[in-house]
Amino acid sequence: MTRVFIVASSPFARGGLENLLASRGITVIGSSPNLELLAEQILDAEPGAVLVDASGDHSESVLNAVISSDFVAETALIVLLDHAPPGWVVDALRAGVRAILPARVSADQLAAALEAAIAGLFIVHPAELSSMLPAASPASSRVAELAEPLTPREREVLQMLASGLANKEIAAKLSISDHTAKFHVASILGKLGASSRTEAVAVGIRRGLVLL
């Protein structure tokens, strides 16, 4: 049986969370208006998790209290919030907070997060991930352009390299000398920054220069 202690400044919030958890068969063993009073009430309760409502007008002070609380390292602590200050999510996870969820989380999501947190997992709602992950720059979202692009002939030779043809076979197919074929291959390796024919083909595939 999942046993949860609720911390919420508003009695209406405490009642709403208790009803929400009860709808999923989760037992609420007590509640407190703040983390300071929790220390006195939780001694004999032995909850599986502590659910903290950090939404509302005093959210920032509640969030700061969460990180500095001794219960973070000792209990599966789940925080509900409207919006986290910059850097808070990372600091909270480092401090030991097990789950960070939006205040309007569904009953099913909350029940699943509680079970996972009690099992030792860390849960972050997708809405908060953007504060943890740097935005991709336009340059990093696509493959960088070559300093010197391949000529149409070199792209043709690269395609033949991908087919496993040797220099002599390439020369025969293109009606060019072996020396010219070798020159094209060397130029392709240089432009792609490859040290071998195999690597050149691999780079060509990643850049969309080789049709598979």
N, C-alpha and C positions, 0 to 999 in steps of 0.2 A: 504494500500500500504506500502510495506517495504522500508524504507528510510535508506540508508547506507552511511557512510563517510569512505573513504579509506585513510589509512596511509601507504605509501611505499616510500622508498628512491629513487627507480628507476622509472623514468617516464614510462618505458616499462612495469614494474610490475603493476603500477597503471592502465595503459591502458588495460593490459591483464585481470586484476581483474574486471575492469568496463565492458569489453565485456562478461566475464564469468557470471557476475551477470545479465547483460541485457538479456542474453539468457534464464534466468529463471524469467523474469519479475520483477526484483528487481531494484529500482531506486537508482542510485548513485548521491547524492546531493552535493558532493564535494570531494576533495582529498588534501593531504598534504604530503610533503616529510618526516616530522618527527612529533613527539608528541608535541614538543615545539611550532611549528607554528600552530598546531591544536587548541590550546587555543584561538588564535585570530580569527580563521576561523569558529569555531563551535558555537559561541555565538547565532547567529540567525538561524542556520541551523536546529537545533532540530532533529538530526538523531535518528532512532530507534536503530541503532547499529553502532559501530565503528569497522572497519576491519583493523587489523594491520598486515602487512607483515613483519615478523621478520626473514625471510630467507636471505641467502647471507653472505657476508664477515663481516658485522657489526652486526650480529645477537645477540651477547652477550650484546652489549651496548643497543640495542633496547629492549631486554628482560628485562634488569635492569630498563630501563626507564619506561617500561610498569607497573612493580610492584610499582614503586614510583609515578606514575601519579595519579593526582586527578580524572581523568576520569574513573578510574577503578571502583570506588565505585558509580559513578553517571550514568554510561552508560553501556549498554550491549556490552562488549568489547570482540572481537573474535581475536585470535592470530593464524597466520599461521607460522609454523617454520619447519626447516629441522631436527633439533635435539635439545632437551632441555638439558641444563646443569643439573647435578645431583641435585635433590631437587627443581628445579625451578618450576615444574608443581604443586607441593603441595603448594609452596609459592604463586604462581600466583592465584590458586583457593582460598586460604585464603584471598588474597588481594581483590578478587572480580572478577577476570577474568572469563567470562562466558563460553568460549569455547576455546579449544586448539586443533588445527588440523594440519595435515601435509601440507606442502606448495603445494603438488601436489594433493590436495583434488579434488574430482570431483565436477562438477557444482551442481549436485543433492544433494550431501552430504553437500556442503557449504550452499545451499539454506535452507536445512532442519535445519542445525545447527543455522543459523541466526534466523529463525522463533522460534526455541526452546529457544535460548538465550534471545530474546526479550520477550518471554513469562515468563522468569525468571528461566529457567532450566540451569543446568551446563552440559557441554558436553566435554568429553575427548575421543579422538580417541584411538582405541585399541592399536595402535602403541606406545602410550605414557603411557599406563597403567603399563607396566613393571617397570617404574621408580617410581611408587607409591606403588606397591605391593611387599612385600618381597618374594623371591624365596622359594618354599617349599623344605625342606630338605628331603633326602631319607627316614629318619625315620618317618617324618610326613606324607609322602605320602602313607604309608601303616600302618595297625594296628600293634602295637608293639607286639613282641612275648611274650608269657606267661613266667614268671620266671620259672614256673614248668609246663610242658605240661600235658594235661589229658592223662591218660592211655586209651588203647582201650576199656576196660571195662567201664571206667568213661564216655567216649564219648557215649557209648551205653546207659548208664543210663541217660545221659543228653538228648539224643534223646527221651527217654521215658518220661522224665519230660516235654519236649515240647509237648508230646502227652496228657499230663494231668494225667498221671498215679500216683497213690499214692505209698508210700513205699511198702506196702503189695503186690500191683499188680506188682511192679517191681521185688520184691523178687520171686513171683510166676513164672513170665515169665523167669527169669534167673535161677530158681531153686537154689536160695540162701536164707539164713535166713533173717528175717526182720532186724536183727541187722546189717548184712553186707550191706544190701541195704541202711540203714540209714547212715552207715559209708561212703559209696560211695557218697551219696548226700552231706554230710558234707564236704568231700574232694573236691568235685566239686565247692561248694560255696567258699571255701577257696582259691582255685587256681584261680578262676575267679574274686575274690574280690567282690562277691555278698552277699547281706544280706538276700536274700530270693530266693525261687525256681523260682519265676517269673522273678526276676532280672537276675538270672543265665541263664535262657533261652534267655532273651533279649541280654545278653552279648554274649552268644553262637551263636546267629543268626548274630550279628555284626561281629564276628570273623570267620564266616563260618564253625562253628563246628556243627551246627544244619541244617539238610536238611528240607526244607519246602515243 
